[in-house]
């Protein structure tokens, strides 16, 4: 399980990040004091560090340098400072990526996954496809294939299925699905999500995949039986 250490002094932002990461089964830690972050970071043994620039006592640039003296752990900066000089400074000090606040959780998750793949060589088995059993989701042309049958997907269909395929062993919350669809330029409310999933289920049934999407009432959706 990926361990993420979050260095953020704004409690509301910190709790939001922790909640979002835990939905994706990340183990999350954070410093208890900001006078010396290193002891808690070293004890936590993170696989990745998220760090703000503006922090009490010493800024994120300082702590990035301190981390780099002891570790090559991937570091992503999170900051409201969006000028080029800030990004250049972060990268020059050893950061792997930089995200400007405010950001959507889906974007943060995608950035973390990309940095983890680059840092730990966690490349997917098939670059252009996601596979669940004998079902293949093609990421290039937005089609779904099953037993020599092919289903052409809409952007919403594709976004829903891609989100579920990326986390096949777990339920994905309705909130997470709506965030994913928002980032696809399709804002939808809770009721519209139900309609979208219902329509997608009908399409899946037409090629023999009526049980592919399972529902856990009050929690969300996941991949089910074939």
C-alpha positions as a LaTeX table, in Angstrom:
\begin{tabular}{lrrr}
\hline
Residue & $x$ (\AA) & $y$ (\AA) & $z$ (\AA) \\
\hline
Unk1 & 0.00 & 0.00 & 0.00 \\
Unk2 & 1.44 & 3.39 & $-1.03$ \\
Unk3 & 2.43 & 5.64 & 1.88 \\
Unk4 & 2.03 & 9.39 & 1.34 \\
Unk5 & 3.37 & 12.01 & 3.78 \\
Unk6 & 1.49 & 15.32 & 3.55 \\
Unk7 & 3.20 & 18.50 & 4.79 \\
Unk8 & 0.39 & 21.07 & 4.90 \\
Unk9 & $-0.39$ & 23.47 & 7.78 \\
Unk10 & $-3.93$ & 24.40 & 6.71 \\
Unk11 & $-6.11$ & 21.91 & 8.60 \\
Unk12 & $-9.08$ & 22.10 & 6.22 \\
Unk13 & $-6.87$ & 21.43 & 3.17 \\
Unk14 & $-4.95$ & 18.72 & 5.02 \\
Unk15 & $-8.12$ & 16.87 & 6.06 \\
Unk16 & $-9.52$ & 17.14 & 2.52 \\
Unk17 & $-6.33$ & 15.66 & 1.06 \\
Unk18 & $-6.21$ & 12.88 & 3.65 \\
Unk19 & $-9.87$ & 11.99 & 3.03 \\
Unk20 & $-9.35$ & 11.93 & $-0.73$ \\
Unk21 & $-6.18$ & 9.82 & $-0.58$ \\
Unk22 & $-7.70$ & 7.31 & 1.84 \\
Unk23 & $-10.55$ & 6.71 & $-0.63$ \\
Unk24 & $-7.86$ & 5.42 & $-2.99$ \\
Unk25 & $-6.38$ & 3.22 & $-0.25$ \\
Unk26 & $-3.28$ & 5.33 & 0.32 \\
Unk27 & $-1.80$ & 5.28 & 3.83 \\
Unk28 & $-1.40$ & 8.92 & 4.86 \\
Unk29 & 0.82 & 10.59 & 7.44 \\
Unk30 & 1.57 & 14.20 & 8.39 \\
Unk31 & 3.95 & 16.03 & 10.76 \\
Unk32 & 2.86 & 16.71 & 14.32 \\
Unk33 & 5.06 & 19.81 & 14.62 \\
Unk34 & 6.54 & 22.14 & 12.01 \\
Unk35 & 9.69 & 23.15 & 13.86 \\
Unk36 & 11.32 & 19.88 & 12.77 \\
Unk37 & 9.47 & 17.79 & 10.21 \\
Unk38 & 12.21 & 15.28 & 9.50 \\
Unk39 & 11.82 & 12.90 & 12.50 \\
Unk40 & 8.15 & 12.18 & 11.77 \\
Unk41 & 8.82 & 11.92 & 8.02 \\
Unk42 & 11.70 & 9.45 & 8.48 \\
Unk43 & 9.66 & 7.39 & 10.96 \\
Unk44 & 6.70 & 7.22 & 8.55 \\
Unk45 & 8.89 & 5.92 & 5.66 \\
Unk46 & 6.83 & 7.49 & 2.84 \\
Unk47 & 6.75 & 6.37 & $-0.77$ \\
Unk48 & 5.86 & 9.93 & $-1.79$ \\
Unk49 & 5.76 & 13.37 & $-0.15$ \\
Unk50 & 3.24 & 16.18 & $-0.78$ \\
Unk51 & 4.47 & 19.55 & 0.50 \\
Unk52 & 3.16 & 23.11 & 0.59 \\
Unk53 & 5.51 & 26.06 & 0.09 \\
Unk54 & 4.16 & 28.39 & 2.76 \\
Unk55 & 4.69 & 26.68 & 6.12 \\
Unk56 & 5.39 & 27.84 & 9.68 \\
Unk57 & 9.06 & 28.37 & 10.71 \\
Unk58 & 10.64 & 27.07 & 7.47 \\
Unk59 & 9.11 & 27.01 & 3.99 \\
Unk60 & 8.61 & 24.02 & 1.70 \\
Unk61 & 11.76 & 24.82 & $-0.26$ \\
Unk62 & 13.83 & 24.41 & 2.89 \\
Unk63 & 12.25 & 21.07 & 3.76 \\
Unk64 & 12.63 & 19.84 & 0.19 \\
Unk65 & 16.38 & 20.43 & 0.49 \\
Unk66 & 16.48 & 18.66 & 3.86 \\
Unk67 & 14.58 & 15.67 & 2.47 \\
Unk68 & 16.91 & 15.47 & $-0.53$ \\
Unk69 & 19.93 & 15.29 & 1.80 \\
Unk70 & 18.61 & 11.96 & 3.11 \\
Unk71 & 16.22 & 10.51 & 0.54 \\
Unk72 & 15.28 & 10.26 & $-3.13$ \\
Unk73 & 11.58 & 9.84 & $-2.26$ \\
Unk74 & 9.33 & 11.50 & $-4.89$ \\
Unk75 & 8.17 & 15.00 & $-3.89$ \\
Unk76 & 5.17 & 16.90 & $-5.26$ \\
Unk77 & 4.70 & 20.56 & $-4.31$ \\
Unk78 & 1.19 & 21.85 & $-3.64$ \\
Unk79 & 0.98 & 25.63 & $-3.69$ \\
Unk80 & $-1.17$ & 28.65 & $-4.49$ \\
Unk81 & 1.98 & 30.26 & $-5.91$ \\
Unk82 & 1.78 & 29.70 & $-9.64$ \\
Unk83 & 4.52 & 31.89 & $-11.10$ \\
Unk84 & 7.13 & 30.20 & $-13.28$ \\
Unk85 & 9.94 & 31.09 & $-10.85$ \\
Unk86 & 8.22 & 29.15 & $-8.06$ \\
Unk87 & 7.88 & 26.05 & $-10.23$ \\
Unk88 & 11.48 & 26.35 & $-11.45$ \\
Unk89 & 12.72 & 26.76 & $-7.87$ \\
Unk90 & 10.83 & 23.64 & $-6.74$ \\
Unk91 & 12.14 & 21.51 & $-9.60$ \\
Unk92 & 15.70 & 22.77 & $-9.14$ \\
Unk93 & 15.57 & 21.77 & $-5.48$ \\
Unk94 & 14.56 & 18.22 & $-6.38$ \\
Unk95 & 10.78 & 18.22 & $-6.67$ \\
Unk96 & 9.21 & 15.73 & $-9.11$ \\
Unk97 & 6.06 & 17.73 & $-9.86$ \\
Unk98 & 4.15 & 20.89 & $-8.91$ \\
Unk99 & 0.39 & 21.34 & $-8.53$ \\
Unk100 & $-1.22$ & 24.76 & $-8.20$ \\
Unk101 & $-4.01$ & 25.26 & $-5.65$ \\
Unk102 & $-6.94$ & 24.95 & $-5.84$ \\
Unk103 & $-6.89$ & 21.54 & $-7.47$ \\
Unk104 & $-9.32$ & 18.68 & $-7.91$ \\
Unk105 & $-8.65$ & 15.42 & $-6.09$ \\
Unk106 & $-8.82$ & 13.47 & $-9.37$ \\
Unk107 & $-5.96$ & 15.62 & $-10.72$ \\
Unk108 & $-3.88$ & 15.03 & $-7.59$ \\
Unk109 & $-4.44$ & 11.26 & $-7.79$ \\
Unk110 & $-3.43$ & 11.25 & $-11.46$ \\
Unk111 & $-0.27$ & 13.23 & $-10.66$ \\
Unk112 & 0.63 & 10.87 & $-7.81$ \\
Unk113 & 0.12 & 7.82 & $-9.99$ \\
Unk114 & 2.25 & 9.32 & $-12.77$ \\
Unk115 & 5.09 & 10.26 & $-10.41$ \\
Unk116 & 4.97 & 6.83 & $-8.77$ \\
Unk117 & 5.21 & 5.11 & $-12.16$ \\
Unk118 & 8.19 & 7.25 & $-13.16$ \\
Unk119 & 9.95 & 6.87 & $-9.83$ \\
Unk120 & 9.36 & 3.17 & $-9.18$ \\
Unk121 & 8.95 & 1.89 & $-12.73$ \\
Unk122 & 5.34 & 0.90 & $-12.08$ \\
Unk123 & 4.33 & 0.93 & $-15.73$ \\
Unk124 & 1.00 & $-0.75$ & $-16.57$ \\
Unk125 & 1.22 & $-4.07$ & $-18.39$ \\
Unk126 & $-0.58$ & $-2.66$ & $-21.43$ \\
Unk127 & $-0.05$ & 1.02 & $-22.07$ \\
Unk128 & $-3.17$ & 1.53 & $-24.18$ \\
Unk129 & $-5.55$ & $-0.90$ & $-22.47$ \\
Unk130 & $-7.07$ & $-1.65$ & $-19.07$ \\
Unk131 & $-8.08$ & $-5.28$ & $-18.59$ \\
Unk132 & $-10.60$ & $-6.84$ & $-16.19$ \\
Unk133 & $-10.91$ & $-10.57$ & $-16.71$ \\
Unk134 & $-11.77$ & $-10.95$ & $-20.39$ \\
Unk135 & $-13.04$ & $-7.38$ & $-20.72$ \\
Unk136 & $-10.72$ & $-4.86$ & $-22.41$ \\
Unk137 & $-11.12$ & $-1.09$ & $-22.13$ \\
Unk138 & $-9.23$ & 0.59 & $-24.97$ \\
Unk139 & $-7.84$ & 3.96 & $-23.82$ \\
Unk140 & $-7.10$ & 5.21 & $-27.33$ \\
Unk141 & $-10.45$ & 4.88 & $-29.09$ \\
Unk142 & $-12.80$ & 4.65 & $-26.05$ \\
Unk143 & $-14.19$ & 1.20 & $-26.85$ \\
Unk144 & $-14.93$ & $-1.81$ & $-24.67$ \\
Unk145 & $-14.33$ & $-5.33$ & $-26.00$ \\
Unk146 & $-15.72$ & $-8.61$ & $-24.67$ \\
Unk147 & $-15.85$ & $-12.01$ & $-26.42$ \\
Unk148 & $-15.35$ & $-10.55$ & $-29.89$ \\
Unk149 & $-18.02$ & $-7.92$ & $-29.29$ \\
Unk150 & $-17.18$ & $-4.22$ & $-29.19$ \\
Unk151 & $-19.02$ & $-1.35$ & $-27.55$ \\
Unk152 & $-18.38$ & 2.25 & $-28.60$ \\
Unk153 & $-18.49$ & 4.44 & $-25.48$ \\
Unk154 & $-19.50$ & 8.04 & $-24.92$ \\
Unk155 & $-17.12$ & 10.28 & $-22.94$ \\
Unk156 & $-19.21$ & 9.78 & $-19.80$ \\
Unk157 & $-19.35$ & 5.98 & $-20.30$ \\
Unk158 & $-15.61$ & 5.87 & $-20.80$ \\
Unk159 & $-14.86$ & 8.06 & $-17.79$ \\
Unk160 & $-17.02$ & 5.93 & $-15.47$ \\
Unk161 & $-15.50$ & 2.66 & $-16.68$ \\
Unk162 & $-11.93$ & 3.96 & $-16.63$ \\
Unk163 & $-12.35$ & 5.11 & $-13.02$ \\
Unk164 & $-13.67$ & 1.67 & $-12.02$ \\
Unk165 & $-11.02$ & $-0.22$ & $-14.04$ \\
Unk166 & $-8.22$ & 1.75 & $-12.35$ \\
Unk167 & $-9.35$ & 0.45 & $-8.94$ \\
Unk168 & $-10.85$ & $-2.99$ & $-9.75$ \\
Unk169 & $-10.66$ & $-4.50$ & $-6.28$ \\
Unk170 & $-12.50$ & $-1.72$ & $-4.46$ \\
Unk171 & $-15.69$ & 0.30 & $-4.48$ \\
Unk172 & $-15.40$ & 3.81 & $-5.88$ \\
Unk173 & $-17.51$ & 6.41 & $-4.10$ \\
Unk174 & $-20.19$ & 8.34 & $-5.95$ \\
Unk175 & $-18.30$ & 11.50 & $-5.06$ \\
Unk176 & $-15.11$ & 10.22 & $-6.68$ \\
Unk177 & $-17.01$ & 9.30 & $-9.85$ \\
Unk178 & $-18.60$ & 12.73 & $-10.01$ \\
Unk179 & $-15.18$ & 14.36 & $-9.55$ \\
Unk180 & $-13.82$ & 12.25 & $-12.41$ \\
Unk181 & $-16.71$ & 13.27 & $-14.66$ \\
Unk182 & $-16.27$ & 16.94 & $-13.68$ \\
Unk183 & $-12.66$ & 16.79 & $-14.80$ \\
Unk184 & $-13.90$ & 15.46 & $-18.13$ \\
Unk185 & $-15.82$ & 18.76 & $-18.59$ \\
Unk186 & $-19.13$ & 17.10 & $-17.77$ \\
Unk187 & $-20.54$ & 18.46 & $-14.51$ \\
Unk188 & $-23.20$ & 16.14 & $-13.14$ \\
Unk189 & $-25.16$ & 16.01 & $-9.90$ \\
Unk190 & $-25.88$ & 12.90 & $-7.86$ \\
Unk191 & $-29.12$ & 12.03 & $-9.68$ \\
Unk192 & $-27.53$ & 12.47 & $-13.10$ \\
Unk193 & $-24.78$ & 10.04 & $-12.09$ \\
Unk194 & $-27.46$ & 7.42 & $-11.41$ \\
Unk195 & $-28.94$ & 8.05 & $-14.87$ \\
Unk196 & $-25.51$ & 7.79 & $-16.53$ \\
Unk197 & $-24.70$ & 4.52 & $-14.79$ \\
Unk198 & $-28.15$ & 3.15 & $-15.65$ \\
Unk199 & $-27.69$ & 3.91 & $-19.35$ \\
Unk200 & $-24.21$ & 2.41 & $-19.31$ \\
Unk201 & $-25.53$ & $-0.77$ & $-17.69$ \\
Unk202 & $-28.05$ & $-1.18$ & $-20.53$ \\
Unk203 & $-25.27$ & $-0.86$ & $-23.10$ \\
Unk204 & $-23.13$ & $-3.40$ & $-21.22$ \\
Unk205 & $-26.05$ & $-5.83$ & $-21.05$ \\
Unk206 & $-26.31$ & $-5.72$ & $-24.83$ \\
Unk207 & $-22.92$ & $-7.47$ & $-25.11$ \\
Unk208 & $-23.45$ & $-9.85$ & $-22.18$ \\
Unk209 & $-21.98$ & $-7.75$ & $-19.36$ \\
Unk210 & $-25.06$ & $-7.07$ & $-17.24$ \\
Unk211 & $-23.13$ & $-7.73$ & $-14.02$ \\
Unk212 & $-19.99$ & $-5.73$ & $-14.79$ \\
Unk213 & $-20.95$ & $-2.75$ & $-12.63$ \\
Unk214 & $-22.05$ & $-3.52$ & $-9.09$ \\
Unk215 & $-23.66$ & $-1.09$ & $-6.68$ \\
Unk216 & $-23.19$ & $-0.81$ & $-2.92$ \\
Unk217 & $-26.07$ & 1.35 & $-1.70$ \\
Unk218 & $-24.88$ & 4.46 & 0.09 \\
Unk219 & $-21.23$ & 3.82 & $-0.82$ \\
Unk220 & $-20.63$ & 3.68 & $-4.57$ \\
Unk221 & $-19.80$ & 1.41 & $-7.48$ \\
Unk222 & $-17.30$ & $-1.28$ & $-8.34$ \\
Unk223 & $-16.55$ & $-3.95$ & $-10.91$ \\
Unk224 & $-18.56$ & $-7.14$ & $-10.47$ \\
Unk225 & $-19.02$ & $-10.51$ & $-12.10$ \\
Unk226 & $-18.60$ & $-11.22$ & $-15.80$ \\
\hline
\end{tabular}
